[in-house]
Amino acid sequence: MKIAPVLLLLFSWFGAAIAQEYPEREYDLERLSEEIFSIQDQDINYEMLYENLAQILSNPIDLNTASQDEFRSLYILNEIQINNLIAYRNVNGALLSVYELQAIDGFDENTVSKIIPFVTVRSMDGKIKPLIQRIREEPNNYLLVRYNRTLEDRRGYLNNPNLTTNYIGSPDRLYSRYRVARAGDFSIGLTVEKDAGETLNWSPKNKQYGFDYNSFHVQIINKGIFKNITVGDFQAQFGQGLVLGGGFGVGKGSESINTVRRSNIGFLPYTSLNESGYFSGAAVSVQPLKNLTLSAFIARNWIDGSSSTDSTNLFLSSISTTGLHRTSNELLKRKIVLERNYGAVINYSHQSLELGTIVHQTQFSIPILRNPTLYNQYYFQGDQNTNISLYANYTWNNLAFFSEAAHTIDRGNAYVAGLLASLTYHFDLALLYRHYDRNFQSLYGNAFSENTTVQNESGYYLGWKYRLDKKHLLAGYVDLFQFPWLRYNGYAPSAGHEWLVRYTYQPDKSIFFYLQAREESKIKNYTEVSNLYGHENATKRNYWINLDYKLNPQFSFKSRAQFSTYDFESSHTSGFTLVQDLNFKWKRISLSIRYALFDTDDFDNRQYIYEKDVWLAYSFPFYNGVGTRNYILIQYALNKKIDLWARWSRTQYEDRETIGSGSETIEGNSMNDVKLQARIRF
């Protein structure tokens, strides 16, 4: 039966008034990073990694057409909430407003506040306009232009004639992006970028067309039997990510339940600035029968690498994924290898059961023959890699089972299986087991793991979340893992563990407080003599104390203290950072200010902490050494169509006279960065 007419009128007439009680539709990337992203403790580019997810979430999904997997991909809703939303939709028909979520059982005030920025409700007037007209009238249609630069000169720009590490281009970083998209309907986008040190150059023979990085896509969705047609740059997310991971695995964090399972969401446009880990070609999904979906893709990517020769053959000794082409040496590695990818997926779904099979093959125009080390003996080598997998998912009431088993032809296997359970409204549980052979090789996999690759690992994960009441929440996890073979910086088969506990207190919309503790222990090498390594357990502990306080609609504050300790080789080191933020909004102006103090004994105690940035930019630097960190971010809405941002940040060190190393060296103990951005809505 339909929902009562009076309730429908309330949602449609007073939606605007209700909206004033909830956050702006533009999502809070800071809260997102704190809750669902994994703990940052590896020396990788988190900013590029997480920007990809931020770009995806900037395109809201339609509450009336989204599937269970699409809801899971937001990492916000548990199984009870997803099932209740689907049931409500089936019984009452299409939602009239996103604020109608308040009428669904299990959607408390906190959940509604979190999910509203990521969802929308499309017009249900029954009229289907031509595609060109829908594109022209779509409000999610904008042009983004960004400029940023470090004000101090780095050594690479000093043009020493005797150095091959001089930067060829200017220190300006330029970025522009155009996109028009409607979830479940279409997406068209173009992205261009020049990193600092790179040049603007039109040289088709060198595969450069103006900017160093160019990306585009055109996607059409849900047109008859064609569920998805994508041309250009895209990602593929099927199964649990053993074969096709798509870059959406966010790992282990304070959201201990919803991030464990990967969502089977198929092909998505690629709009990030990370210059690796995506496909460039064409993909299609068709649904010839109600319960059967067939997907296939073909892609050709030119990738970076270091080439070498032996007496007879040319081969690739390493692959570069930085996307930086600033020096003559880096330009020699630029797009020298053609990588071809072919894939097919068969998916069958019936009620709560989902079954599928995946085949994916990667071919290289030049074989990869890595420089041998103790730990990389089972890394991929050769000119072709083929993976096949089977996945199965089943939902029963508030229990969700998920699994995938994969095999690399002529090599190893990988398995992952798990269970999400909403046992009561107050208590959620997650269980997961994984086993990845040391010779399993998945070049585009991104499954749940402790390692950065899906290889050489087995483990058991237990996550839990308990809501004492609407104000108090306890969450945590325990992960026990093993590495059957050697790994980087750990030259022995080994085992380790990791646990996290978090207490959250949110009495109302103005206060958000949490305490969090985490410990990780696994082996690490230490040098005995020139070419021999010993090893012992290294244990890192992290502690967070955080308070967000909203004084009134204009002023809010954030205070945080982060501490860490690191125990290794009978040595105990530590680090901390103290952070104070002020956020202010007045009419068309938004202002964010930070002042932070940090003091760390060594690199192992570096402190990662999120920083507010311009729209769709993700800033997650680490603080290391002794010093202060400040930034000011200003946003000004010039009118309904144009938004402007300006950001200045400064790091002042007290324990050094130079910053960075090699070509990135800055003479002096301070570094200033500026960033400008404009968004024009069409």
FILUMDO-834365 format. One record per residue (C-alpha): x, y, z; residue in three letters. Coordinates in steps of 0.02 Angstrom, whole numbers, plus 50000, padded with zeros to 5 digits. Each point is the difference from the previous one (the first is absolute). Layout:
N
XYZALA...
END
This chain:
682
500005000050000MET500535018049973LYS500625011050140ILE498695011050079ALA499615015749896PRO500265011150152VAL501784993650023LEU500375002549815LEU499415017950011LEU501085002950152LEU501564994149910PHE499655009649840SER499405016450080TRP501225001150143PHE501534991749921GLY500915016649995ALA499685003150184ALA500594982750045ILE501555002349893ALA500565014550107GLN500284988050143GLU501224989349901TYR501725003049924PRO500245007849830GLU499874988249854ARG501875001349970GLU500714986150108TYR501195001750146ASP501564991649934LEU500835002150170GLU498724989450090ARG500034987649856LEU501884997850013SER499964997850188GLU498674986649998GLU500184989249845ILE501785002049937PHE501334988150061SER501305005150128ILE501415009049909GLN501714992950044ASP500804995349834GLN501105010749890ASP498785001449854ILE499045014249919ASN498384999950101TYR499435016349921GLU499914992349826MET499274983750066LEU498565008050095TYR499655013649875GLU499354986249887ASN498634995550124LEU499625018450032ALA499725002549814GLN498804985349993ILE499005005750150LEU499815017349923SER498694992549883ASN498494995950113PRO499054983849972ILE498114999749975ASP499064993150152LEU498624993549886ASN501094989849881THR501594995650095ALA500384981750032SER500544992150164GLN501814999949940ASP499925018549958GLU499375003750175PHE501384989250074ARG501305009549897SER499655015550105LEU500694991050155TYR498675008350109ILE498514988250013LEU499954983250087ASN499014985049937GLU498445004050103ILE499935017749931GLN500274994349820ILE498664986750013ASN498785012150083ASN500305013049864LEU499704987449860ILE498444993350088ALA499335017650027TYR500275003949816ARG499134984049945ASN498485003150110VAL499795018949988ASN500675003649827GLY501245013449951ALA500665011850132LEU499515018249974LEU501485007550094SER501644994450077VAL499295005950167TYR498684986349989GLU501384988750065LEU499475005950174GLN498414989649981ALA500984983749976ILE500314988950150ASP501825000150053GLY500445016849922PHE500435010650150ASP500505018249993GLU501864996149990ASN499794987849854THR498905012049902VAL501285014050025SER501394988949935LYS499134993249846ILE499105015549936ILE501525007349907PRO500214983849900PHE498224996949942VAL498665008849899THR498224997549937VAL499715002649816ARG498395007149930SER498664986749981MET498825009649883ASP499944985549878GLY500695009949854LYS501594993549921ILE500915014349916LYS501254997449859PRO501794996650058LEU500685016349929ILE498675009850094GLN500364990750162ARG501855003949982ILE499645018349965ARG498815001750149GLU501014989750125GLU500485010750153PRO501534988950035ASN500935008649858ASN501585009750039TYR501745005649949LEU501404999650129LEU501645009649981VAL501404998450129ARG501745007350023TYR501264996450138ASN501845003150032ARG501334999050134THR500705017650022LEU501764994550047GLU501194994149864ASP500414981649998ARG501724994149944ARG499304992449841GLY499535017449933TYR501735007750022LEU500564993849828ASN501724993650044ASN500724995349828PRO500914984950072ASN498444991550069LEU498824988649906THR498765001750142THR499545018149957ASN498145003149979TYR499585004649821ILE498365009050032GLY499375013550115SER499594997450186PRO498165003649964ASP498744986050014ARG498505002249886LEU498394989950002TYR498335001549913SER498494988849996ARG498325000649913TYR498614987950046ARG498144998249976VAL499214984750080ALA498384992650063ARG500124984250103ALA499184985249915GLY499865009449834ASP501595007449925PHE501705007650035SER501155010249888ILE501675006650060GLY501705006849951LEU501485002350118THR501715007849961VAL501495003050115GLU501805006050000LYS500994995650156ASP501285012050071ALA501604998249897GLY499114993349844GLU499795009249836THR498535004549889LEU500444992449832ASN499114994149842TRP500974984949940SER498924985749933PRO501544989449963LYS500405000650187ASN498174997150045LYS499815017150078GLN498555011149952TYR500215016650089GLY499894994950183PHE501054985650061ASP498464990750062TYR498354999349904ASN498494989650045SER498244999149929PHE498474989050009HIS498244998349931VAL498804988450091GLN498184995649963ILE499024989650126ILE498364990350001ASN499485001349817LYS498964984649962GLY501024984150016ILE501585010550009PHE500325003050184LYS501665008949974ASN500975006449850ILE501635008950040THR501325006849882VAL501615008050060GLY500754998050173ASP499124988850126PHE500204988450148GLN499264982750028ALA499384993850169GLN499344982250004PHE499944986750134GLY501075003350152GLN501415008049904GLY501164985049981LEU500095002749811VAL499155016649964LEU500125011550150GLY499705017149925GLY500935009350137GLY498525000850120PHE500674989450143GLY500205011750148VAL500784987650120GLY499944999150189LYS499415015250096GLY498815005950134SER498534995049888GLU500294981850045SER498484992349912ILE499475008049837ASN501735001449921THR500374981450011VAL498934994849852ARG500355005749821ARG498505005349897SER499624991949832ASN499665016349907ILE500784996449829GLY500735013549888PHE500225017950061LEU500775015149914PRO501765004150054TYR500215018450046THR501455000050123SER501745007449974LEU500914983950043ASN500834995349835GLU499944981150026SER498794986450054GLY498625003149872TYR499494994049827PHE499945010249841SER498864992549868GLY498204994249993ALA498854990150115ALA498224993649982VAL498744991050111SER498434992449926VAL498514991650084GLN499214988049874PRO498994991750139LEU499285007150161LYS501234990850112ASN501514999349884LEU501285013749964THR501464998049880LEU501455012250009SER501575001949895ALA501385012549974PHE501555003249895ILE501345012850042ALA501675006749936ARG501085009750123ASN501735007149971TRP500944998250165ILE501645006450072ASP501494989150037GLY501874997349994SER500594989949850SER501604989849989SER500814988049876THR500994984150013ASP500974991949859SER498454997049894THR498425007450076ASN499205016150060LEU499084998650165PHE499235010650137LEU500934999650166SER498705010150097SER498335008949982ILE499795018050057SER498325005750070THR500445017650061THR499375008749841GLY501415012850017LEU500955005349842HIS501055014850057ARG501794995349956THR500874992749849SER500164983450093ASN498154999550042GLU499545004449821LEU501014985149938LEU498814988850100LYS498405008449939ARG498744988849911LYS501264987849928ILE498974984050024VAL498314995849925LEU498894990650122GLU498464991249931ARG498594993950111ASN498554988749958TYR498644994850120GLY498294991950012ALA498774997750143VAL498434989350011ILE498845004750143ASN498434990750052TYR498865006750136SER498374993250068HIS499195008050151GLN501344999450136SER501254989349904LEU501365006649887GLU501254989349903LEU501335005349878GLY501584995449906THR501415011349942ILE501374997849869VAL501355013249983HIS501585000049895GLN501405012949994THR501305000449862GLN501595010549987PHE500895004949840SER501664997850092ILE500254985950126PRO500285004750182ILE501594992750075LEU500275007750171ARG501685002950082ASN500054985350121PRO499925002850188THR499684988250145LEU498175004850016TYR499405002549819ASN500304982449933GLN498124997249981TYR499555016949929TYR499294999949824PHE501234997449859GLN499704996849816GLY498905007849867ASP498294992650044GLN498974997050156ASN498284991650005THR498834998750149ASN498344991250019ILE498845000750150SER498314994950068LEU499035010550124TYR498424996850101ALA498985011650109ASN498444995850100TYR498915010650113THR498794992550126TRP499045012150109ASN501365010550081ASN501444988349957LEU501075002949846ALA501224986749942PHE501315004449869PHE501444990449920SER501164998349852GLU501284986949945ALA501295004149866ALA501414991449907HIS501465006949901THR500294988349852ILE501574989450029ASP500275008450168ARG499075002050166GLY498295001850079ASN499095012450109ALA498454998550109TYR498985012150103VAL498364997250092ALA499065010150128GLY498395003550091LEU499165016350051LEU498674998250134ALA498855013150073SER499524989350149LEU498965013850079THR499755018449970TYR501385002850129HIS501274986749950PHE500894996849833ASP501314986849966LEU501214996649857ALA501014984249971LEU501264997349859LEU501274986949950TYR501255002149858ARG501414989749927HIS501095006349858TYR501394988849933ASP501725007649981ARG499934996749812ASN498235006749974PHE500205015149886GLN498595012349976SER500545016149915LEU498325008750026TYR499444991650161GLY499595009750157ASN499264987950125ALA500015001250189PHE501804997850057SER501395005750115GLU501235001049855ASN499865013149864THR499784985849873THR498884984649999VAL501414987650025GLN500954990050132ASN498765001750143GLU498704991050103SER498995006650145GLY498455001050109TYR499055016250032TYR498675003350131LEU499145016950003GLY498625006050114TRP498945015250036LYS498865002750149TYR498815014750021ARG499685002450184LEU498685013049956ASP499815014549880LYS501455009250082LYS501304986550033HIS500854988149879LEU501374987150024LEU500894992349851ALA501584990249964GLY500844985649914TYR501344986750021VAL501004993849851ASP501204985250009LEU501074997649845PHE501434989549933GLN501255002349858PHE500534982749936PRO501445007449899TRP501205014650013LEU499345017649972ARG500765017149978TYR500995004750156ASN499534983550081GLY501194986249940TYR499194984850084ALA498314991250006PRO499105008450144SER498395004050091ALA499285015750075GLY498475008050074HIS499035016250002GLU498585006450109TRP499015016050019LEU498715006450125VAL499005016149982ARG498745008450114TYR498895013549923THR498895012150094TYR498775011149905GLN498655007050115PRO499345011949867ASP500465007849832LYS501175012550080SER501184987850087ILE501004985649927PHE501314992050113PHE501014984149986TYR501444990450078LEU500954987449896GLN501454987950028ALA500854988449878ARG501464987850004GLU500904991149858GLU501434987650015SER500994991249862LYS501814996149961ILE501225012549925LYS501784998049936ASN501535006850085TYR501734999649922THR501304988750081GLU501415001349872VAL500115006649822SER498874987549911ASN499194990250142LEU498405004650090TYR499294995350168GLY498235003750053HIS498905002150151GLU498265006150041ASN499645018549981ALA498495006350098THR499135016449967LYS498645007350110ARG498915014949954ASN498835010250110TYR498745013449949TRP498965012350101ILE498815010649897ASN498665012950035LEU498935008849870ASP498925013850072TYR498755010749906LYS499705015950097LEU498645006349882ASN499604998649813PRO501455011749962GLN501404993950116PHE500724982750029SER501604993950081PHE501044984349991LYS501314994950128SER501054984549980ARG501484991450080ALA500894985549915GLN501364989650083PHE501014985049945SER501384988650063THR501134988349903TYR500974985550076ASP501374991749898PHE501744992950037GLU499855004050186SER499675018149954SER498475010050052HIS499555015549899THR498475011049998SER499135014549915GLY498505011450019PHE499045014149919THR498795012550075LEU498745007849882VAL498785014450017GLN498785004349860ASP498775014349981LEU498624999849869ASN498935015249962PHE498555002949880LYS499185016549964TRP498855002749852LYS501044995649845ARG501654997650091ILE500704984450082SER501655000650095LEU501054986050075SER501575002950104ILE501214987550078ARG501455001450120TYR500944984050041ALA501544995550103LEU500944983749967PHE501504991150073ASP500524982749941THR501604990650041ASP500124991449831ASP499104996149836PHE499144984850077ASP499025011950113ASN499445011949863ARG498235006450029GLN498754999349857TYR498565012250019ILE498675006149881TYR500015018249943GLU498535009349924LYS500315004249819ASP499155007049847VAL498514990349931TRP500464982549936LEU501815001650055ALA500554988050137TYR501395005750117SER500744987350121PHE501825004750036PRO501044992950141PHE500845010650132TYR501784994350039ASN501385007950102GLY499775015250112VAL499015015049943GLY498345008449965THR498724998549862ARG498725013249951ASN498765002649862TYR498605011849951ILE498634994849879LEU498735012549933ILE498494996049893GLN498965013849923TYR498384997349905ALA500105013849870LEU498244995849942ASN498924984649973LYS501114994249857LYS501785004150056ILE500954994750157ASP501785005450039LEU501284992350119TRP501695006050063ALA501144989950114ARG501665004350081TRP500984987550105SER501675001350090ARG501144987450087THR501355006950114GLN501324987750064TYR501085002550154GLU501154985049976ASP500735002449826ARG500745012649880GLU499404991649839THR498364991549953ILE499884984949886GLY501364991049905SER500734999049825GLY499155011149873SER498605003750124GLU501195008150125THR499535017350065ILE501375010550080GLU499305006450163GLY498844993750137ASN498305005949937SER498874995749854MET498515009949935ASN498694993749878ASP498595009449914VAL498504992749909LYS498635008949901LEU498434992149929GLN498445005349907ALA498434989949965ARG498765005549868ILE498314991549998ARG499044998949837PHE
END
